[in-house]
Amino acid sequence: MIESIYASAFIMGLIGSGHCVAMCGGIASSLQLAANKKQSILYSVCYNIGRALSYMLAGALVAGISSEFAKQNHFFSLALSFIAAFFILLMGIYIIRLGASLQWIERFGKWLIWQHLVKLNSYFLPVNSPFKAVGYGALWGWLPCGLVYSALTWAMTSPSAIDGAITMLFFALGTFPAMITVAIMAQRLNKLINHFCTRIVFGSILIWYGVYLLIIATDKLLQV
């Protein structure tokens, strides 16, 4: 069961990576201003490693807390399943751009977390070392993002903090191909991922997957 969660998280990151490119592609591309090509690619990889570390920390936190409540209350566990399915549906709608279904939670994240963390930017700029690139990526990993928040609701259904961290690691790995490649061929990749047909296909997959998860959660509820 837990292996399927990892696979789902990876696919979620892969499908939703167009949103990552739109939000963080400019930052990733700017790392190409390093002295030489090899160095710039190294910085891009380090930036994404830092981003993945932040996702893993967030996944460990939400899964660690939620798993303790879920162990004590079966209905809480079912509620998490419904929440995860609901957010995947919202993410599908968001990717297709049928509506601003996740902007409200991004605004909340900006108010709660990002407005405070963004002040740390100065400690990592200019990005002129792998260490700074990792730190810069770790900082921007907390950028308010509906896609990440949706993945975190999925991580909340994990049975432990470690599983939650691994779930978010697989999610991050799913975004790596687009985020690392965008630094090399940003314009072409961004055009492909954000093409109308691509968004329709990827968004529809997520919507149908969200419906599938809702059916599973409903079936579990009826069995109680």
N, C-alpha and C positions, 0 to 999 in steps of 0.2 A: 504493500500500500504506500509506504513512505517513498519507495523508488518512483512510483507514478507521480507523486507530488513533485519530486525533483525534476522529472521529465516535463511535467506541465509547467513548472516555473521557468525552465530553459526555453520552452516553446513560447511562453508568454513574453519573455524578454526578446526573443528573436522576432516575433510578430510585432511587438510594440516598439522595436528599436527605431522606427521612423520618428516616433515622438521624441526619443532621446536625441536623435540627430537635430531635430527642430529646436530643442531646448538647450542642448550642450554642444552641438556641432561646431558652433563658432568658437567655443573655448578650445575644443579639441583641435580645430584647424589652426588656431593661433599658436599652438605648441610647435607647429612646423617652422616657426621663425627662428628655431635654434640654429647654431652655427653650421651644422652639416646634416645631411639626410639621415645618417645612422643615428645621430644624437637626437634628432627630432622624433624619429620613430620610437626610440627608447623612452623619451619623455611622454609620448602618447600612451605607451604601454603602462608606464608607471602611473600616469594620471588615472587610467582605468582600473588599475590595481587598487589605488587609493579609494576610488569610487566604490569598488566591490567590497572593500573592507568596511566602509560605512554602512552599506546595505546589510552586510552580515551582522554588524553590531545591532542595527535596528531590528533585524529579524530575530536575533537572539533575545532581545529585550521583550518584544511583543509576544513571541512564542513562549518564553520562560514564564511570563506573567499569566498569559491566557491558559497555558497547559495546567497550571496549578488550580485555577478555577474550574477548568473542565474536568479534572480528576474528581472534584468534589460535587459537581453538578452536571448531570448528563444533559439537561436542557440547555445549559450554557454552551456545551460542546455543539449541540444542534444549532444554536443561535449563530455560532461562529461559521458553521457551514453555510447557512443562509446568507450571512453577511459577505462571505467570500464570493459566493455565486452572484450576489447582487452587484458587487463591485466589478466583477469580470464583465457582467452585462453592461455596466456603465462605461467600462473601458472600451468595449467594442463600439458602443455608440459614439464615444469620444474620438476614436480613431477614424471612424467613417465620417465624422464631423456632422452628424445629424443633430447635435446639440452640445452645449457646454456642460456636459453631465458631471464633470469632475472638477470644474473650476472652483466650486465652493470649498472643496477640501484643500485645494492648492492655496487659496486665500487664507484659510485657517492655518495651514502649515507655515505660511509666510509670517503670519502674525505671531504664532506660538514659538517658532524655532528660528526661521531663516533671518529675520531682522536683527537677531542677536549674533548669529554665527557669521554673517557676511562681513562683520567688522574685523574678522580675523584674516581677511584677504591680504592685507598688507604684509603679513608675516611670510607669505609664500611668493610674493611678487618682487622682482621678476623671477619667473620659473627658469632657473639656470643650473639646476642640478636634479638628479633623479629623486633625491630625498624631498626636495621642494615640490616636484611633480606629484609624488605620492600624497604629500600633505595637501596640495591644492585639489587633487581628485577626491581625497577624503572629505574635505570641506564642502566641495560642490556636490558630493553625494547626498547632502542634506537639503539640497535645493528642493523647494516644494514641487512635487511632481505627481500628478494623478496616477500615472502608470506605476510608479514605485509604491504609492500608497495602496493601490489595488493588489500589487504583489505581496505587500505586507499583510493584507487581510488573508491572503492564501497561506502565508507563513504562520499566521495566528492559529491555524488548524493543526500545526505540527505538534507532536507529542512532547517535545522538549526544546529547551533553548538551543541546544546544539543542532537539532534537526531544523529549527527555524533559521539558524545561521546558514546551514548548508542549502536550504531552500532558496535563500536570497543570493547565495553564491551562484547557484545554477541560473537564477534569473539574471544576475549580472553577466555571467558567461554568455547568455543568449544575446545580450546587447553588445558584446565585444566585437563581433565581426563588423557591424555597422559603425560603431564608434571609433574603432582603430582604423578602419578603411577610410572613413570620412576625412581623416587627417591627410590621407594620401590623394584621394579623388573625391573631394567633398561635393562639388557641384553635380557630378554625374550620379553619385549615389543618392544624394538628397532628392534629385529629380525623380529617380526610379522609385524610391520608397514612398514618396509623397504623391505619386501619381494617383489619379482618381481611382483607377481600376485596382491598383495595389491596395489602397486603403479600404475599398469595398470588400475585397477578398479577405484581407486580414481581420478587419473589423467584424465581418460576418462569422468568421471562424470563432472569434472570441464570444460573440453573442450566443451562438449555438452551444458553445462549451458552457457558458453561464447558465443557459436553460437546462442543459444536461445535469449540471451540479445542483440546480434547484430541484430537479426531479428526484435526484438521489437523496437530498436532504429531506424532502417531503416524505419520501418512502420511509426513511428512518424515523421521522416524526410519527407517522401512522402506526409504526410497529411498537411504539412505546406503550 
